[in-house]
């Protein structure tokens, strides 16, 4: 059996595919894109001639064109005018969408991710043959689905993406209101997102073709993360500072602080670029918003003491970045990561940090910044 290192070496020789992630539409943002009733209401809105006749004709004729490709005897010209209804009540259920002119009907059962357990025969019989000269049932789905035996020859399967692609092939009408154009393309994007979620992309295929090698890489990453964390624990012990970290950002940045004596001034080590393989890390002196604006800090920024550091005006919530420096890191530096960071803190930051603490704290209490402290800070 190949060991993990051999698996990793083989993986590095492979070209790893990269799939594009779909953009979120409005329905994805509000987490409603999977709701079939909402999806049906959107189709019904675009099919309704009272909202926009040109769009309604485009949606309806595109749908009929797909039906015609399945050799069903129904044409858009059969419908002089029509109504579009959703959630039409029958004896045994509710039909998602119905296009109906009183003599002809298109009965649509709309499915995204739910199983088909609807009484399609009841839906069909809701429009009696002696009243409707033409009717057709559509099972609208994300992927090809079989038609139940009891309604074969009555219902056919149409995919969402095929309907949308036919609309796109025909082209949107010119002169549409700007908001209508946005609504349409946003909805098209949502249908594409749903469709792609059911299709194995190249990245997924790559994973299943090389599972053992990728799992070895994941294990290797976890060990690297554990090493970095242990180095950070070591650093906190040497500095005699506590580590403050969020679980979700543990491998992005870590705070090193003395909560008892100077919690408003502390070090942050930004390691995300290191973990992303860019061989960089950044050390930052951060201050809380209680210290972000005092005149003393403005004066300290002018001291020769900090000429070798970069000054930041970035404010993130109640935290302000104050001084920072970015470092390139070699593999040798990573082997002794805690000692490397410690050396940089002592060489570049410690004197400035101690000056800040001395001017802003007495016996663990944050002082009110006054002219006296400004003068002391600039001596």
N, C-alpha and C positions, 0 to 999 in steps of 0.2 A: 504493500500500500504506500502510495506517495505521501511524504510528510508535507506539512503545511508550507514550508519554505519552497519546496519544489512546485507545489500548486500555485504559490504566489508568483514564482518566476515564470511559469507558463502563462499566468493571467496577464502579466506585464507585456507579454509578446502580442496579445490580442488587441484588436481595434475595438474599443468599447463604443457602442452606438449611443447617440444622445437624441432623445425624443423631445419635441417641443411640447411644453405644457400648455393646455388650452387656457385662454383668457376667461376670467369670470364675467358672466353677465349679471344683470340686476337680480335675476332669480337665484343665481348661485350666492350672491351677496346676502340675500335675506333667507337663504337656505330653504327655498320653496321649489327649486327646479325639478324635484322628483315628484311633485304633487300632480297627479293625473287630472284632477278637477281644474286646477289652475291652467295646466297645459291645454285642456279642452276649451276653456274659456278664451284663451288667447287665439286658438284657431277660429273659434266662433266669431270673435271680434273682427278678425281680418276677413272672414267670409261674409260679413254683414255689409250689404250694399249701402246701408244708411251711414256707415262710418266712413267708407271711402270706396266708391264704386269701382274705380280702376284696380285697386288692391283686391277687392272682393272677386272681381272677374279673373284676376291673375291666379289667386288661390284656387278658385273653383275649376277653372279650365285646366290648370296644371294637374289637379286631382283627377279630373275626368280623363285626361290624356294618359295617366298611368293606368287607370282602369281599362281604357281602350287597348292598351298594350297587352292586357290580359284577355283580350278578345271578348269583352262583355258588351252586350248591346245597350249601351247607354251613352248619350252624348250631351255635351253642354248645351247644344241647340235645342234639346228636348225641354229645357227649363226656360220658360218665358220670364218667370220671376220665382223667387223662392224665399222661404223663411229658414233661419238657422236657429235651432234650439239646443240647449244642453240640459242634461239630467232629465230626460223625458221619461215620465213614469209609465211603466207597463204593469201587467198583472204580477210579474215576478221580480221586477228590478227597475233599474234606471239606465236608459241609453245615454251614452256620453255625449254624442253629437248627432243631430239629425238635420239633413238638408232636405226640405220638403216643399213641394209646390201644390199639394193636394191630390196630384195624380201620379207623381213620381217621387221617389225617396232614396236618399243615400243614408244608410244606417251605419254609424261609425262607433265601434268599440275601441277606445283609446287605451293602449297599454304602454307603460314605461318599464317598470320593474316588477309589478305585481303579476302573480299567476293568473291565468285565465280560468275563472270559475263562474262565468256569467251565463245566464240563460239566453243564449243567442237565438235559439228557436223561438222563444217567447218574444224577443225583440223583432224578429222577422214577421211573426204573426200579428204583431201590433199594427201592421199596415196591411190590411186585407187585400188579397189578390183581386177581388171584385171591384175594389176602389182604386187600386194603384196599378196602372198598366205596366209600369216599369219600376223596379226597385233593385237595389244591390246592397249587400252588407259588406262592410270593410272592417277587417281586424288590423288596426294601425299599431305597429310594433317597432321596436328598435332593431330587432334582428328577425330573420325569417322564422315564422312559426307555423306549425301545421294547423289546418282547419279541422275542428271536430267533425266526426262523421255525420252527425245529425243535421249539419248545415252546409255540408259540401255541395258545391254548385250554387249556393246562395250567397255565402260569404267568401271573399278572397282576402289574401294577406297583402298589405301594403306597408312598406317601411317609412318611418318618419323622414329619414334622410333622402329617400327617393322623391318624396313629395317636395321637400325643400330644394333639392337639386334641380328638379324640373322648373320650379319657380325661378331659380337663379339662371337657368339656361335661357328662359324666356326674357329675363331682364325686368328690373323694376321700372314702373312708369316714370316718365320725366315729370318734373315739376311737383314732386311730392313735398309736403310740408317737412321741414327739417326734423321735427320730433317723430314723425311717422317713419322716416328713414332710419332713425336711431332705434325705434321700437322693433322694426323688422330685422335689422342686422343683429340686434341683441338677441332676439328670439332664434334666429338662424344659428348663432353661436352656441346657444344653449342646446339646440338639437344636435349640433356637431359634438359638443362635449359629452352628451349622453351616448351618442353612437360610438365615439372613440373609447369610452369607458368599457364597452363590451367587446372591444377588439384588442387582441394581444399586440402591443406595440413592440418595436425592435428591442427596447431595453428589457422588457419583460421576457421576450423570447431569449435574449442573451443570458438572462439570469437562469432560466430553466435549462439552457444548453450547457451552462458552466457552473452549476450550483455549488459543487464541492470547492472549486477554486474561489468563488465569491465568498462563501462562508468562511474559508480560511482567511480571506482578506478582512472580513468583518471581525473575526477573532483577533487578528493582528491589530486592527484599529482599536479595539477595546483594550488590548494590552498597552497600546501606546497612550491611550487616555488615562489608564490607571497609573502608568509611569509618571505622566505629567502631574496628575493629582497628588501623588506621593511627593513629588518635588515641591509642589506648592505648600504642602503640609510641612515639609522640612524647612522651607523658606520662612513660613510664619513662626516656626519655633526659634529660628535664628534671630529674626527681627523682634521676637517677643510681642507679636501682634496677632490678633484673632483674624481668621479668615471669615469673611462674610460673602456668601455666594447664593445665587438663586439656582435651584436644581436645573431649570431649563437652560441657563446660560453658564453652567459650570465650566464648559470648555470654550467659552467666549471671553469672559473676563472675571476677575476675582478682586475683591476688596480686602485690603489688609489694614486693620484699624485698632485703635485702643479706645474701646467704648467708654471706659471709666474716666480717662484723662483728657482725651481730645478726639471725640467722636466726629467732630465737624471737619476735621482735616485728616486725610488718609491717602494711602497709596492704592492705585488700581493698576493691575497688570492685565493688559489686553492681549490674549493669546489666540484669538480666533484665526488670525492670519497664519500663525504657526501651525494650528491644527488643520488648516485648509491646505497645507503644503507650500505656503508662500515664503517660509523661512524668515518670518519677521515677527517681532513682538513690540509692544509699546508700553512704557511705564508712564504713569500719569499721577500727578498730585491733584486730587479732587477736593473740593470744599462744598459744604452744604450751602443752601441759599441764604442762610443767616450770615455767611461770610462772603458771598459772591460779589457784593457791591460796595463794601466799605472802602473808604478812601485809603486805608492802610494797605490793602492789597494792591490798589492801583500804584501806590508809591513803591511797594516791594517789587512790582514788575519792572520798575525803572532801575533797580540796583544792578551793579556789575555782577553781583552774586549769581544772577540767573542768565547771563548773556549766552551761555552754552545750551540753554533749553528753549523749546518753542513755547510761545504763549498762546493759549486757547481762550476763546470767548464763548465756547459751546456750552449751552445750558440744556440739560435733559431733565425736565420735571423740576424737582427740588435739588438737583445736583448740578454743580458747575465744574467743568474741566478748567484747570488753572494753568498748570505747566506740564509739558510732556516731552518725551523724546522717543523716536522710533529706532529700533536696533535690528540690523541684519543678524541672523543666527545661523551658524553652521551646524553640521551633524555633531561635531566635537563639542560645541556649546550645549547642544541638547542633551548630550550624555551627562553633563554637569549643570543642568538647567538652573537648579536652585542657587548654586554658587555663582553662576553667570549673572543672574538677576541681582543677587546680593551685591556683587562687585559694582554693577552699574548704579544701583541705589546709593551705595556709599560714595562712589566717585562723583556722581552727577546730581544727586537729589538730597542726600541726608542733611547737608548744611542748610539748604533752603528750607527743608521740612522743619528742622529744629528751630529755625528763625521764625517761621510762621507760628509754630506752637508757642514759642516763648513770648511773642508779641500779642497773641490772641487769648491765651489762657493763663489763669492763676489758680493753682490748687484744683484743677479739673473743672473750673467754671469759666464759661465763655464771657469775656469782658465786653463791655460796650465800647466800641471804637470811638475814641475821642482824639482831639488834636495832640494830646500828649503821646499817644501811641503812634500817631503818624510821624511825629518828630523822632521818636525812638527808632522806628522802622527805617528811617532815612539817614540815620547817623553814619 
